[in-house]
Amino acid sequence: MNLGLAWRLLKGGGRKGMLGTWLTLGAVAVSTALLLFAVAANFAFAARADRSAWRNPVAATAQPAGAEGAAVAVEARRYDYVRGEQITVVDLAALGAGAPAPPGMPRFPAPGEAWFSPALRELVGELPANQLARRYPRPAGVLGDEALVHPDELVAVLGHRPDAPALTAERTRDWIVGSIPVRIASFAGEPTEDSEGYQVLALIAGVLMVVPLLVFGGAAARLTVARRDQRLAALRLVGATPGQVVGMTVAEAMIVAFAGALAGTAAYALAVPLLARIEIGGGPWFVSDLWPHPLVLAGVMVAVPLLVGLSAVAGLRRVVVSPLGVAKRETPPALRAVRVVALLAVLAVVPLLTQGTSVTIIVAVIGLAFLCVNLVGPWVVGLIGRITAASARSPARLLAGRRLVDDPRSAWRTVSGVALTGFVAGFLGLLSPGAFTSDASADQLRVNVPAGQVTAVAEQARQRLERAGVRATVKPVKDTVVAALGHGAGEDTVDRARTALAGIVPGRTPTTEADEERFGVQIFADIGTGTIVVLSVSFLVAIASAGITAASSILDRRQTYGLLRLAGTPLEVLDRARRAETLVPLTVMGGGAIAVGAFCAMPFMVMSVNVSGLVTLGACVVAGFAGVVGAGALSRPLLRSVTADPAPRPD
């Protein structure tokens, strides 16, 4: 019965009522689409870590051959380079006939075989053989997706005999160069350190994206709240029970929310191929990585309507307890200052955090601080309203102040998106590193040499480079052979030299200083990309929130606006009052949220504040204000429409 009545009331709300319903549906759709992206990003990094784990195997236990846990193969990893890009080279040797096939391969590679990733196979075909192909045996097959971190990754799997120099020669334990040979029982390894680091960063970024989305999703249920409160209060006054009112509210909210969740899921599905092109961690994504698991998708489809339904019920206290007060438009009780105490309590914990603190604790504290900013927002807005009304020197300012005092929650919903984005910008503004610049040489190849062999290897390197037609000055420096190619050596010359020196010391790769700093350059670039992605999502939420709530606020107060117009208030005064009640709290709360975000970031700073972070912060402030002003301008025609006929309506 409640469902049927809710459906009839939903359809019978008139043109303005249906517009409010569409606004709610749009808000839920935006929240769902962006929530799926935030959740899927964390699962995507986990999927990458799982696919790379086979390259970081766990050593086998000392068991006799054939026993469970006994070694079946030897594996080692090293890095090669071409055109400034990294190639992951995995050396494998079977210890018996029953060696399992590595991920992405139909069988274990035989000695002398090479298996390339699709991107490496394509690059081998494009470049001259003396720049890349001659470093490896002729390819026997192509690796499947299960072996790759991302579609464009360059990977080579080389088969050897167990006694091959590549797997028996001494190797350094330098993670930049690779890993030492390990006797393994299976390819069930552990995520690499860089994979785990990316997962931690993704988790923090997920919190920074999810919290505003949850706030926005909950606020979506409160759109056009005044219209619904008045309608439900009327039903209470004519005899509807509290249970019937709650049931109708939940039914109406969840009908709209479920439709919005479906629309948001469809929008996300259409956007996934575009999102997969975002390059982080060295390359783009497999589309399957960004598509959530069916259980996660089902959870979001259930959680979003449930959140909206609960938020709608949370706003029914006035209707259920005092329907006559709603009908008389009484000002609700003032908010309590305990909200500020909760924020201060969380912020008191922040200085205790350090870079060694558990990731779970860090994420929890940041998330709580984020939520407390949202909790304290309405209280501060109410305080701002009282100050604005007391100091008003114009009708517009007085109307704005009285409106903020009358309904601070509604005013906060209009600016909450941008204010919470200010928290994100303040947090990332201090942590976002500047561009990583390096003066490292890219025209000097160096290879580590075992003790006592430096002179012989240097002479061999000189002969190899001469045969390859590469002019270089080769000299031993302690335990390293250095081949100086001369300033201005092009990429083709460097790659010809790499190919000529390939395998000169088994298990060790000639590298440049630029190669060794490549990971630092990449991680800094990825943090910058992640910052842009998180801020983009936050601003999408903020702009959508500002636009939708501004339009919804006009619909909620259309009767008040009509009565003010009937009393002779100019439309320009109403519009200025509407702008003031948005920009005044936005200025205060936006600045406060930025300060709280920056405070939460201070324990994790590894360097002083950089110009790039300050520019990002300034751009966020400008974009936030511009977004709110633009959203207000877009809803101005709606204000003109609802005040075109100022005569009182029966409702």
Order of alpha helices (4+ residues) and beta strands (2+ residues): alpha-alpha-beta-beta-beta-alpha-beta-beta-alpha-beta-alpha-alpha-alpha-alpha-alpha-alpha-alpha-alpha-alpha-alpha-beta-alpha-beta-beta-alpha-alpha-alpha-alpha-alpha-alpha-alpha
